[in-house]
Amino acid sequence: MAYVQKFEPYRFYIIVTTMQGYPTFGLAMLDEAGRCVSLIEDLSLDRVYVSKLKSLCTLWQLDPLHLQDLAEDFLT
């Protein structure tokens, strides 16, 4: 049986100054052991939006080589 790629939203905290920052979400691609093999940071402030992207990546079984291209297209 082939391994199914797993993607998960990933929360980051971007620090703008020493007193301010904001949470943002990226997308992590996990291997069969649950280790991160590829990570895209700061895709959106909206977790729901990134969760929808995660669902599409899992459905399409996106290859890790295309994750950066997907992120660039997602942001345009």
PDB file of N, CA, C and O in Angstrom:
ATOM      1  N   MET A   1       0.839  -1.188   0.000  1.00  0.00           N
ATOM      2  CA  MET A   1       0.000   0.000   0.000  1.00  0.00           C
ATOM      3  C   MET A   1       0.888   1.257   0.000  1.00  0.00           C
ATOM      4  O   MET A   1       1.843   1.345   0.772  1.00  0.00           O
ATOM      5  N   ALA A   2       0.576   2.194  -0.842  1.00  0.00           N
ATOM      6  CA  ALA A   2       1.361   3.426  -0.972  1.00  0.00           C
ATOM      7  C   ALA A   2       1.088   4.360   0.203  1.00  0.00           C
ATOM      8  O   ALA A   2      -0.018   4.404   0.741  1.00  0.00           O
ATOM      9  N   TYR A   3       2.099   5.089   0.578  1.00  0.00           N
ATOM     10  CA  TYR A   3       1.957   6.073   1.649  1.00  0.00           C
ATOM     11  C   TYR A   3       1.180   7.275   1.143  1.00  0.00           C
ATOM     12  O   TYR A   3       1.396   7.731   0.021  1.00  0.00           O
ATOM     13  N   VAL A   4       0.277   7.789   1.964  1.00  0.00           N
ATOM     14  CA  VAL A   4      -0.509   8.969   1.633  1.00  0.00           C
ATOM     15  C   VAL A   4       0.174  10.180   2.266  1.00  0.00           C
ATOM     16  O   VAL A   4       0.405  10.207   3.475  1.00  0.00           O
ATOM     17  N   GLN A   5       0.496  11.182   1.444  1.00  0.00           N
ATOM     18  CA  GLN A   5       1.121  12.399   1.951  1.00  0.00           C
ATOM     19  C   GLN A   5       0.171  13.067   2.933  1.00  0.00           C
ATOM     20  O   GLN A   5      -1.039  13.102   2.706  1.00  0.00           O
ATOM     21  N   LYS A   6       0.706  13.587   4.007  1.00  0.00           N
ATOM     22  CA  LYS A   6      -0.107  14.273   5.006  1.00  0.00           C
ATOM     23  C   LYS A   6       0.377  15.710   5.142  1.00  0.00           C
ATOM     24  O   LYS A   6       1.577  15.964   5.245  1.00  0.00           O
ATOM     25  N   PHE A   7      -0.551  16.631   5.143  1.00  0.00           N
ATOM     26  CA  PHE A   7      -0.260  18.051   5.287  1.00  0.00           C
ATOM     27  C   PHE A   7      -1.009  18.576   6.503  1.00  0.00           C
ATOM     28  O   PHE A   7      -2.115  18.122   6.795  1.00  0.00           O
ATOM     29  N   GLU A   8      -0.416  19.526   7.210  1.00  0.00           N
ATOM     30  CA  GLU A   8      -1.037  20.117   8.382  1.00  0.00           C
ATOM     31  C   GLU A   8      -0.788  21.615   8.414  1.00  0.00           C
ATOM     32  O   GLU A   8       0.305  22.070   8.076  1.00  0.00           O
ATOM     33  N   PRO A   9      -1.803  22.397   8.821  1.00  0.00           N
ATOM     34  CA  PRO A   9      -1.543  23.825   9.055  1.00  0.00           C
ATOM     35  C   PRO A   9      -0.540  23.955  10.195  1.00  0.00           C
ATOM     36  O   PRO A   9      -0.515  23.122  11.101  1.00  0.00           O
ATOM     37  N   TYR A  10       0.274  24.980  10.152  1.00  0.00           N
ATOM     38  CA  TYR A  10       1.323  25.158  11.140  1.00  0.00           C
ATOM     39  C   TYR A  10       1.296  26.617  11.582  1.00  0.00           C
ATOM     40  O   TYR A  10       1.340  27.518  10.744  1.00  0.00           O
ATOM     41  N   ARG A  11       1.226  26.859  12.887  1.00  0.00           N
ATOM     42  CA  ARG A  11       1.133  28.226  13.394  1.00  0.00           C
ATOM     43  C   ARG A  11       2.521  28.780  13.706  1.00  0.00           C
ATOM     44  O   ARG A  11       3.349  28.113  14.326  1.00  0.00           O
ATOM     45  N   PHE A  12       2.753  30.004  13.264  1.00  0.00           N
ATOM     46  CA  PHE A  12       3.986  30.722  13.529  1.00  0.00           C
ATOM     47  C   PHE A  12       3.645  32.012  14.253  1.00  0.00           C
ATOM     48  O   PHE A  12       2.501  32.465  14.221  1.00  0.00           O
ATOM     49  N   TYR A  13       4.612  32.588  14.890  1.00  0.00           N
ATOM     50  CA  TYR A  13       4.433  33.900  15.493  1.00  0.00           C
ATOM     51  C   TYR A  13       5.518  34.804  14.937  1.00  0.00           C
ATOM     52  O   TYR A  13       6.702  34.610  15.213  1.00  0.00           O
ATOM     53  N   ILE A  14       5.115  35.781  14.163  1.00  0.00           N
ATOM     54  CA  ILE A  14       6.042  36.716  13.531  1.00  0.00           C
ATOM     55  C   ILE A  14       6.236  37.909  14.464  1.00  0.00           C
ATOM     56  O   ILE A  14       5.262  38.553  14.855  1.00  0.00           O
ATOM     57  N   ILE A  15       7.466  38.203  14.819  1.00  0.00           N
ATOM     58  CA  ILE A  15       7.755  39.339  15.685  1.00  0.00           C
ATOM     59  C   ILE A  15       8.173  40.515  14.816  1.00  0.00           C
ATOM     60  O   ILE A  15       9.148  40.445  14.067  1.00  0.00           O
ATOM     61  N   VAL A  16       7.411  41.597  14.935  1.00  0.00           N
ATOM     62  CA  VAL A  16       7.658  42.798  14.138  1.00  0.00           C
ATOM     63  C   VAL A  16       8.633  43.712  14.876  1.00  0.00           C
ATOM     64  O   VAL A  16       9.597  44.199  14.286  1.00  0.00           O
ATOM     65  N   THR A  17       8.388  43.942  16.141  1.00  0.00           N
ATOM     66  CA  THR A  17       9.293  44.719  16.999  1.00  0.00           C
ATOM     67  C   THR A  17       9.428  43.953  18.307  1.00  0.00           C
ATOM     68  O   THR A  17       8.844  42.881  18.467  1.00  0.00           O
ATOM     69  N   THR A  18      10.180  44.491  19.219  1.00  0.00           N
ATOM     70  CA  THR A  18      10.351  43.802  20.501  1.00  0.00           C
ATOM     71  C   THR A  18       9.059  43.758  21.308  1.00  0.00           C
ATOM     72  O   THR A  18       8.935  42.948  22.227  1.00  0.00           O
ATOM     73  N   MET A  19       8.114  44.599  20.988  1.00  0.00           N
ATOM     74  CA  MET A  19       6.869  44.653  21.751  1.00  0.00           C
ATOM     75  C   MET A  19       5.662  44.131  20.980  1.00  0.00           C
ATOM     76  O   MET A  19       4.603  43.934  21.575  1.00  0.00           O
ATOM     77  N   GLN A  20       5.788  43.900  19.674  1.00  0.00           N
ATOM     78  CA  GLN A  20       4.635  43.515  18.881  1.00  0.00           C
ATOM     79  C   GLN A  20       4.948  42.326  17.990  1.00  0.00           C
ATOM     80  O   GLN A  20       6.090  42.106  17.585  1.00  0.00           O
ATOM     81  N   GLY A  21       3.914  41.578  17.701  1.00  0.00           N
ATOM     82  CA  GLY A  21       4.016  40.455  16.788  1.00  0.00           C
ATOM     83  C   GLY A  21       2.613  40.019  16.395  1.00  0.00           C
ATOM     84  O   GLY A  21       1.623  40.588  16.854  1.00  0.00           O
ATOM     85  N   TYR A  22       2.538  39.013  15.549  1.00  0.00           N
ATOM     86  CA  TYR A  22       1.230  38.511  15.147  1.00  0.00           C
ATOM     87  C   TYR A  22       1.343  37.045  14.752  1.00  0.00           C
ATOM     88  O   TYR A  22       2.386  36.604  14.268  1.00  0.00           O
ATOM     89  N   PRO A  23       0.253  36.283  14.962  1.00  0.00           N
ATOM     90  CA  PRO A  23       0.265  34.872  14.548  1.00  0.00           C
ATOM     91  C   PRO A  23      -0.036  34.756  13.063  1.00  0.00           C
ATOM     92  O   PRO A  23      -0.830  35.521  12.517  1.00  0.00           O
ATOM     93  N   THR A  24       0.595  33.809  12.428  1.00  0.00           N
ATOM     94  CA  THR A  24       0.361  33.532  11.017  1.00  0.00           C
ATOM     95  C   THR A  24       0.432  32.021  10.811  1.00  0.00           C
ATOM     96  O   THR A  24       0.946  31.299  11.666  1.00  0.00           O
ATOM     97  N   PHE A  25      -0.081  31.546   9.683  1.00  0.00           N
ATOM     98  CA  PHE A  25      -0.149  30.114   9.444  1.00  0.00           C
ATOM     99  C   PHE A  25       0.560  29.734   8.159  1.00  0.00           C
ATOM    100  O   PHE A  25       0.502  30.439   7.152  1.00  0.00           O
ATOM    101  N   GLY A  26       1.227  28.605   8.227  1.00  0.00           N
ATOM    102  CA  GLY A  26       1.904  28.028   7.079  1.00  0.00           C
ATOM    103  C   GLY A  26       1.413  26.600   6.895  1.00  0.00           C
ATOM    104  O   GLY A  26       0.399  26.204   7.469  1.00  0.00           O
ATOM    105  N   LEU A  27       2.133  25.837   6.099  1.00  0.00           N
ATOM    106  CA  LEU A  27       1.727  24.470   5.788  1.00  0.00           C
ATOM    107  C   LEU A  27       2.934  23.559   5.939  1.00  0.00           C
ATOM    108  O   LEU A  27       3.996  23.814   5.369  1.00  0.00           O
ATOM    109  N   ALA A  28       2.759  22.495   6.713  1.00  0.00           N
ATOM    110  CA  ALA A  28       3.814  21.512   6.919  1.00  0.00           C
ATOM    111  C   ALA A  28       3.444  20.222   6.207  1.00  0.00           C
ATOM    112  O   ALA A  28       2.298  19.775   6.264  1.00  0.00           O
ATOM    113  N   MET A  29       4.417  19.631   5.539  1.00  0.00           N
ATOM    114  CA  MET A  29       4.241  18.321   4.926  1.00  0.00           C
ATOM    115  C   MET A  29       4.945  17.313   5.813  1.00  0.00           C
ATOM    116  O   MET A  29       6.125  17.479   6.124  1.00  0.00           O
ATOM    117  N   LEU A  30       4.239  16.270   6.225  1.00  0.00           N
ATOM    118  CA  LEU A  30       4.756  15.292   7.168  1.00  0.00           C
ATOM    119  C   LEU A  30       5.015  13.956   6.497  1.00  0.00           C
ATOM    120  O   LEU A  30       4.297  13.558   5.580  1.00  0.00           O
ATOM    121  N   ASP A  31       6.062  13.260   6.969  1.00  0.00           N
ATOM    122  CA  ASP A  31       6.314  11.911   6.458  1.00  0.00           C
ATOM    123  C   ASP A  31       5.485  10.899   7.255  1.00  0.00           C
ATOM    124  O   ASP A  31       4.715  11.274   8.140  1.00  0.00           O
ATOM    125  N   GLU A  32       5.652   9.620   6.932  1.00  0.00           N
ATOM    126  CA  GLU A  32       4.836   8.581   7.568  1.00  0.00           C
ATOM    127  C   GLU A  32       5.049   8.490   9.078  1.00  0.00           C
ATOM    128  O   GLU A  32       4.187   7.968   9.785  1.00  0.00           O
ATOM    129  N   ALA A  33       6.178   8.987   9.586  1.00  0.00           N
ATOM    130  CA  ALA A  33       6.453   8.984  11.023  1.00  0.00           C
ATOM    131  C   ALA A  33       5.976  10.278  11.699  1.00  0.00           C
ATOM    132  O   ALA A  33       6.130  10.444  12.909  1.00  0.00           O
ATOM    133  N   GLY A  34       5.401  11.184  10.915  1.00  0.00           N
ATOM    134  CA  GLY A  34       4.918  12.445  11.452  1.00  0.00           C
ATOM    135  C   GLY A  34       5.982  13.527  11.544  1.00  0.00           C
ATOM    136  O   GLY A  34       5.753  14.560  12.172  1.00  0.00           O
ATOM    137  N   ARG A  35       7.140  13.311  10.930  1.00  0.00           N
ATOM    138  CA  ARG A  35       8.200  14.319  10.910  1.00  0.00           C
ATOM    139  C   ARG A  35       7.993  15.285   9.747  1.00  0.00           C
ATOM    140  O   ARG A  35       7.537  14.902   8.670  1.00  0.00           O
ATOM    141  N   CYS A  36       8.332  16.518   9.987  1.00  0.00           N
ATOM    142  CA  CYS A  36       8.193  17.540   8.946  1.00  0.00           C
ATOM    143  C   CYS A  36       9.279  17.349   7.885  1.00  0.00           C
ATOM    144  O   CYS A  36      10.468  17.330   8.204  1.00  0.00           O
ATOM    145  N   VAL A  37       8.865  17.207   6.622  1.00  0.00           N
ATOM    146  CA  VAL A  37       9.814  17.062   5.519  1.00  0.00           C
ATOM    147  C   VAL A  37       9.872  18.314   4.650  1.00  0.00           C
ATOM    148  O   VAL A  37      10.830  18.518   3.904  1.00  0.00           O
ATOM    149  N   SER A  38       8.849  19.144   4.751  1.00  0.00           N
ATOM    150  CA  SER A  38       8.826  20.387   3.999  1.00  0.00           C
ATOM    151  C   SER A  38       7.908  21.357   4.733  1.00  0.00           C
ATOM    152  O   SER A  38       6.896  20.954   5.305  1.00  0.00           O
ATOM    153  N   LEU A  39       8.269  22.630   4.711  1.00  0.00           N
ATOM    154  CA  LEU A  39       7.514  23.620   5.472  1.00  0.00           C
ATOM    155  C   LEU A  39       7.478  24.937   4.721  1.00  0.00           C
ATOM    156  O   LEU A  39       8.503  25.417   4.237  1.00  0.00           O
ATOM    157  N   ILE A  40       6.307  25.507   4.628  1.00  0.00           N
ATOM    158  CA  ILE A  40       6.120  26.831   4.045  1.00  0.00           C
ATOM    159  C   ILE A  40       5.552  27.718   5.146  1.00  0.00           C
ATOM    160  O   ILE A  40       4.503  27.414   5.713  1.00  0.00           O
ATOM    161  N   GLU A  41       6.233  28.797   5.445  1.00  0.00           N
ATOM    162  CA  GLU A  41       5.820  29.693   6.521  1.00  0.00           C
ATOM    163  C   GLU A  41       5.033  30.883   5.975  1.00  0.00           C
ATOM    164  O   GLU A  41       5.154  31.255   4.808  1.00  0.00           O
ATOM    165  N   ASP A  42       4.230  31.461   6.854  1.00  0.00           N
ATOM    166  CA  ASP A  42       3.581  32.762   6.626  1.00  0.00           C
ATOM    167  C   ASP A  42       2.754  32.819   5.338  1.00  0.00           C
ATOM    168  O   ASP A  42       2.925  33.724   4.521  1.00  0.00           O
ATOM    169  N   LEU A  43       1.861  31.849   5.169  1.00  0.00           N
ATOM    170  CA  LEU A  43       0.961  31.864   4.006  1.00  0.00           C
ATOM    171  C   LEU A  43      -0.228  32.791   4.213  1.00  0.00           C
ATOM    172  O   LEU A  43      -0.656  33.477   3.284  1.00  0.00           O
ATOM    173  N   SER A  44      -0.763  32.810   5.432  1.00  0.00           N
ATOM    174  CA  SER A  44      -1.984  33.577   5.672  1.00  0.00           C
ATOM    175  C   SER A  44      -2.172  33.811   7.166  1.00  0.00           C
ATOM    176  O   SER A  44      -1.642  33.075   7.998  1.00  0.00           O
ATOM    177  N   LEU A  45      -2.923  34.833   7.483  1.00  0.00           N
ATOM    178  CA  LEU A  45      -3.330  35.064   8.873  1.00  0.00           C
ATOM    179  C   LEU A  45      -4.552  34.213   9.222  1.00  0.00           C
ATOM    180  O   LEU A  45      -4.905  34.087  10.395  1.00  0.00           O
ATOM    181  N   ASP A  46      -5.184  33.643   8.231  1.00  0.00           N
ATOM    182  CA  ASP A  46      -6.439  32.902   8.385  1.00  0.00           C
ATOM    183  C   ASP A  46      -6.198  31.395   8.415  1.00  0.00           C
ATOM    184  O   ASP A  46      -5.855  30.799   7.393  1.00  0.00           O
ATOM    185  N   ARG A  47      -6.377  30.776   9.584  1.00  0.00           N
ATOM    186  CA  ARG A  47      -6.161  29.332   9.728  1.00  0.00           C
ATOM    187  C   ARG A  47      -7.124  28.533   8.855  1.00  0.00           C
ATOM    188  O   ARG A  47      -6.741  27.500   8.305  1.00  0.00           O
ATOM    189  N   VAL A  48      -8.367  28.994   8.718  1.00  0.00           N
ATOM    190  CA  VAL A  48      -9.359  28.275   7.908  1.00  0.00           C
ATOM    191  C   VAL A  48      -8.905  28.228   6.449  1.00  0.00           C
ATOM    192  O   VAL A  48      -9.038  27.196   5.791  1.00  0.00           O
ATOM    193  N   TYR A  49      -8.383  29.313   5.953  1.00  0.00           N
ATOM    194  CA  TYR A  49      -7.902  29.388   4.569  1.00  0.00           C
ATOM    195  C   TYR A  49      -6.772  28.381   4.330  1.00  0.00           C
ATOM    196  O   TYR A  49      -6.759  27.678   3.319  1.00  0.00           O
ATOM    197  N   VAL A  50      -5.825  28.322   5.274  1.00  0.00           N
ATOM    198  CA  VAL A  50      -4.714  27.384   5.156  1.00  0.00           C
ATOM    199  C   VAL A  50      -5.211  25.945   5.322  1.00  0.00           C
ATOM    200  O   VAL A  50      -4.683  25.033   4.686  1.00  0.00           O
ATOM    201  N   SER A  51      -6.213  25.737   6.165  1.00  0.00           N
ATOM    202  CA  SER A  51      -6.785  24.394   6.332  1.00  0.00           C
ATOM    203  C   SER A  51      -7.432  23.899   5.040  1.00  0.00           C
ATOM    204  O   SER A  51      -7.349  22.713   4.720  1.00  0.00           O
ATOM    205  N   LYS A  52      -8.067  24.789   4.309  1.00  0.00           N
ATOM    206  CA  LYS A  52      -8.641  24.411   3.012  1.00  0.00           C
ATOM    207  C   LYS A  52      -7.542  24.022   2.029  1.00  0.00           C
ATOM    208  O   LYS A  52      -7.687  23.058   1.276  1.00  0.00           O
ATOM    209  N   LEU A  53      -6.445  24.772   2.037  1.00  0.00           N
ATOM    210  CA  LEU A  53      -5.309  24.440   1.183  1.00  0.00           C
ATOM    211  C   LEU A  53      -4.738  23.075   1.575  1.00  0.00           C
ATOM    212  O   LEU A  53      -4.377  22.279   0.709  1.00  0.00           O
ATOM    213  N   LYS A  54      -4.659  22.813   2.861  1.00  0.00           N
ATOM    214  CA  LYS A  54      -4.183  21.515   3.356  1.00  0.00           C
ATOM    215  C   LYS A  54      -5.039  20.381   2.816  1.00  0.00           C
ATOM    216  O   LYS A  54      -4.517  19.352   2.387  1.00  0.00           O
ATOM    217  N   SER A  55      -6.344  20.567   2.836  1.00  0.00           N
ATOM    218  CA  SER A  55      -7.257  19.538   2.332  1.00  0.00           C
ATOM    219  C   SER A  55      -7.032  19.269   0.850  1.00  0.00           C
ATOM    220  O   SER A  55      -7.061  18.118   0.414  1.00  0.00           O
ATOM    221  N   LEU A  56      -6.811  20.320   0.081  1.00  0.00           N
ATOM    222  CA  LEU A  56      -6.557  20.150  -1.349  1.00  0.00           C
ATOM    223  C   LEU A  56      -5.214  19.451  -1.597  1.00  0.00           C
ATOM    224  O   LEU A  56      -5.113  18.593  -2.474  1.00  0.00           O
ATOM    225  N   CYS A  57      -4.197  19.814  -0.835  1.00  0.00           N
ATOM    226  CA  CYS A  57      -2.882  19.175  -0.985  1.00  0.00           C
ATOM    227  C   CYS A  57      -2.970  17.683  -0.680  1.00  0.00           C
ATOM    228  O   CYS A  57      -2.369  16.865  -1.376  1.00  0.00           O
ATOM    229  N   THR A  58      -3.710  17.337   0.347  1.00  0.00           N
ATOM    230  CA  THR A  58      -3.878  15.930   0.708  1.00  0.00           C
ATOM    231  C   THR A  58      -4.674  15.197  -0.366  1.00  0.00           C
ATOM    232  O   THR A  58      -4.319  14.084  -0.752  1.00  0.00           O
ATOM    233  N   LEU A  59      -5.735  15.809  -0.843  1.00  0.00           N
ATOM    234  CA  LEU A  59      -6.562  15.200  -1.882  1.00  0.00           C
ATOM    235  C   LEU A  59      -5.752  14.957  -3.154  1.00  0.00           C
ATOM    236  O   LEU A  59      -5.848  13.887  -3.756  1.00  0.00           O
ATOM    237  N   TRP A  60      -4.963  15.936  -3.561  1.00  0.00           N
ATOM    238  CA  TRP A  60      -4.184  15.840  -4.795  1.00  0.00           C
ATOM    239  C   TRP A  60      -2.869  15.083  -4.611  1.00  0.00           C
ATOM    240  O   TRP A  60      -2.186  14.761  -5.584  1.00  0.00           O
ATOM    241  N   GLN A  61      -2.520  14.802  -3.345  1.00  0.00           N
ATOM    242  CA  GLN A  61      -1.243  14.141  -3.031  1.00  0.00           C
ATOM    243  C   GLN A  61      -0.075  14.902  -3.661  1.00  0.00           C
ATOM    244  O   GLN A  61       0.713  14.357  -4.433  1.00  0.00           O
ATOM    245  N   LEU A  62       0.000  16.171  -3.301  1.00  0.00           N
ATOM    246  CA  LEU A  62       1.033  17.061  -3.825  1.00  0.00           C
ATOM    247  C   LEU A  62       2.429  16.529  -3.529  1.00  0.00           C
ATOM    248  O   LEU A  62       2.724  16.139  -2.399  1.00  0.00           O
ATOM    249  N   ASP A  63       3.269  16.516  -4.526  1.00  0.00           N
ATOM    250  CA  ASP A  63       4.661  16.100  -4.369  1.00  0.00           C
ATOM    251  C   ASP A  63       5.427  17.210  -3.644  1.00  0.00           C
ATOM    252  O   ASP A  63       5.179  18.387  -3.906  1.00  0.00           O
ATOM    253  N   PRO A  64       6.349  16.870  -2.743  1.00  0.00           N
ATOM    254  CA  PRO A  64       7.105  17.897  -2.016  1.00  0.00           C
ATOM    255  C   PRO A  64       7.844  18.872  -2.930  1.00  0.00           C
ATOM    256  O   PRO A  64       8.073  20.020  -2.550  1.00  0.00           O
ATOM    257  N   LEU A  65       8.212  18.437  -4.103  1.00  0.00           N
ATOM    258  CA  LEU A  65       8.914  19.314  -5.042  1.00  0.00           C
ATOM    259  C   LEU A  65       8.064  20.496  -5.485  1.00  0.00           C
ATOM    260  O   LEU A  65       8.596  21.516  -5.923  1.00  0.00           O
ATOM    261  N   HIS A  66       6.750  20.365  -5.374  1.00  0.00           N
ATOM    262  CA  HIS A  66       5.850  21.407  -5.862  1.00  0.00           C
ATOM    263  C   HIS A  66       5.275  22.287  -4.763  1.00  0.00           C
ATOM    264  O   HIS A  66       4.478  23.183  -5.043  1.00  0.00           O
ATOM    265  N   LEU A  67       5.666  22.046  -3.519  1.00  0.00           N
ATOM    266  CA  LEU A  67       5.093  22.805  -2.409  1.00  0.00           C
ATOM    267  C   LEU A  67       5.436  24.291  -2.500  1.00  0.00           C
ATOM    268  O   LEU A  67       4.570  25.130  -2.253  1.00  0.00           O
ATOM    269  N   GLN A  68       6.670  24.635  -2.845  1.00  0.00           N
ATOM    270  CA  GLN A  68       7.060  26.039  -2.968  1.00  0.00           C
ATOM    271  C   GLN A  68       6.286  26.720  -4.091  1.00  0.00           C
ATOM    272  O   GLN A  68       5.841  27.855  -3.925  1.00  0.00           O
ATOM    273  N   ASP A  69       6.115  26.050  -5.235  1.00  0.00           N
ATOM    274  CA  ASP A  69       5.337  26.620  -6.341  1.00  0.00           C
ATOM    275  C   ASP A  69       3.891  26.846  -5.923  1.00  0.00           C
ATOM    276  O   ASP A  69       3.293  27.870  -6.254  1.00  0.00           O
ATOM    277  N   LEU A  70       3.339  25.891  -5.198  1.00  0.00           N
ATOM    278  CA  LEU A  70       1.966  26.030  -4.714  1.00  0.00           C
ATOM    279  C   LEU A  70       1.837  27.253  -3.814  1.00  0.00           C
ATOM    280  O   LEU A  70       0.882  28.021  -3.933  1.00  0.00           O
ATOM    281  N   ALA A  71       2.796  27.428  -2.918  1.00  0.00           N
ATOM    282  CA  ALA A  71       2.760  28.573  -2.007  1.00  0.00           C
ATOM    283  C   ALA A  71       2.816  29.897  -2.780  1.00  0.00           C
ATOM    284  O   ALA A  71       2.087  30.837  -2.462  1.00  0.00           O
ATOM    285  N   GLU A  72       3.672  29.964  -3.781  1.00  0.00           N
ATOM    286  CA  GLU A  72       3.771  31.183  -4.585  1.00  0.00           C
ATOM    287  C   GLU A  72       2.478  31.466  -5.330  1.00  0.00           C
ATOM    288  O   GLU A  72       2.035  32.613  -5.391  1.00  0.00           O
ATOM    289  N   ASP A  73       1.867  30.432  -5.897  1.00  0.00           N
ATOM    290  CA  ASP A  73       0.587  30.611  -6.588  1.00  0.00           C
ATOM    291  C   ASP A  73      -0.513  30.995  -5.617  1.00  0.00           C
ATOM    292  O   ASP A  73      -1.380  31.805  -5.945  1.00  0.00           O
ATOM    293  N   PHE A  74      -0.485  30.424  -4.436  1.00  0.00           N
ATOM    294  CA  PHE A  74      -1.482  30.688  -3.401  1.00  0.00           C
ATOM    295  C   PHE A  74      -1.458  32.156  -2.987  1.00  0.00           C
ATOM    296  O   PHE A  74      -2.500  32.742  -2.695  1.00  0.00           O
ATOM    297  N   LEU A  75      -0.275  32.741  -2.964  1.00  0.00           N
ATOM    298  CA  LEU A  75      -0.126  34.120  -2.509  1.00  0.00           C
ATOM    299  C   LEU A  75      -0.400  35.155  -3.587  1.00  0.00           C
ATOM    300  O   LEU A  75      -0.495  36.345  -3.287  1.00  0.00           O
ATOM    301  N   THR A  76      -0.530  34.724  -4.843  1.00  0.00           N
ATOM    302  CA  THR A  76      -0.784  35.708  -5.908  1.00  0.00           C
ATOM    303  C   THR A  76      -2.254  35.826  -6.204  1.00  0.00           C
ATOM    304  O   THR A  76      -2.649  36.606  -7.070  1.00  0.00           O
TER     305      THR A  76
END
